[in-house]
Amino acid sequence: MKIRVTKDFNFEMGHALDHHDGKCKHLHGHTYHLSVTIAGTPKGSSKESDSGMVMDFSDLKKIVHSEIIDKYDHSLVLHKNSSYLTNAEHWPHKERLYLKDFQPTCENLLHEFVQHLIPHFTEDIELVKVKLKETTTSYAEWLKSDQG
């Protein structure tokens, strides 16, 4: 019997969408809400500390924190050719600046996050859904079932 379990995370991150026609072209930030869902069969051995679990939530938390939250919380993400980088050499906290080959939209960020998470899971415990909410009403969602 397969069971799906989900853990939710929150982090703060800024970005700007160069050449966008709307307000998102300006530097701004969001409180992002990330949901990570895995699926597997709960472990049956009663002698293990994770008996009855697909994965201990604390183990899932460690993976997501090391791959995403610890890196991106309170950071700024821009396209590597962003017009905001004109004076970047004078920025005081460049260690929290991430320059990407892509426009840092919710969709593209979600795709990158999924690519960082996938290697941590196996056939026994699968990454099946990742949802990134940029606002309370807007989000992007990745489903393993959509990947073919």
URZIGI-V573587 format. One record per backbone hydrogen bond with DSSP energy under -0.5 kcal/mol. CO is the residue of the C=O (numbers start at 1). NH is the residue of the N-H. If there is no record, write none. Layout:
co=CO nh=NH
co=CO nh=NH
This chain:
co=1 nh=42
co=3 nh=40
co=5 nh=38
co=7 nh=36
co=9 nh=34
co=11 nh=32
co=12 nh=74
co=12 nh=75
co=13 nh=30
co=14 nh=77
co=15 nh=28
co=16 nh=18
co=17 nh=20
co=22 nh=25
co=23 nh=26
co=24 nh=17
co=28 nh=15
co=30 nh=13
co=30 nh=32
co=32 nh=11
co=33 nh=133
co=34 nh=9
co=35 nh=131
co=36 nh=7
co=37 nh=128
co=37 nh=129
co=38 nh=5
co=39 nh=126
co=40 nh=3
co=40 nh=42
co=43 nh=52
co=45 nh=48
co=48 nh=51
co=50 nh=53
co=53 nh=43
co=56 nh=59
co=56 nh=60
co=57 nh=61
co=58 nh=62
co=59 nh=63
co=60 nh=64
co=61 nh=65
co=62 nh=66
co=63 nh=67
co=64 nh=68
co=64 nh=69
co=65 nh=70
co=68 nh=72
co=69 nh=73
co=72 nh=75
co=75 nh=14
co=76 nh=98
co=77 nh=16
co=78 nh=100
co=79 nh=82
co=82 nh=85
co=83 nh=86
co=85 nh=88
co=87 nh=90
co=88 nh=91
co=91 nh=94
co=93 nh=96
co=94 nh=97
co=96 nh=76
co=96 nh=98
co=97 nh=99
co=98 nh=78
co=100 nh=80
co=103 nh=105
co=105 nh=109
co=106 nh=110
co=107 nh=111
co=108 nh=112
co=109 nh=113
co=110 nh=114
co=111 nh=115
co=112 nh=116
co=113 nh=117
co=114 nh=118
co=115 nh=119
co=117 nh=120
co=118 nh=121
co=124 nh=41
co=125 nh=122
co=126 nh=39
co=126 nh=128
co=128 nh=144
co=129 nh=37
co=130 nh=142
co=131 nh=35
co=131 nh=133
co=132 nh=134
co=132 nh=140
co=133 nh=33
co=138 nh=134
co=138 nh=135
co=140 nh=132
co=142 nh=130
co=143 nh=146
co=144 nh=147
co=145 nh=148
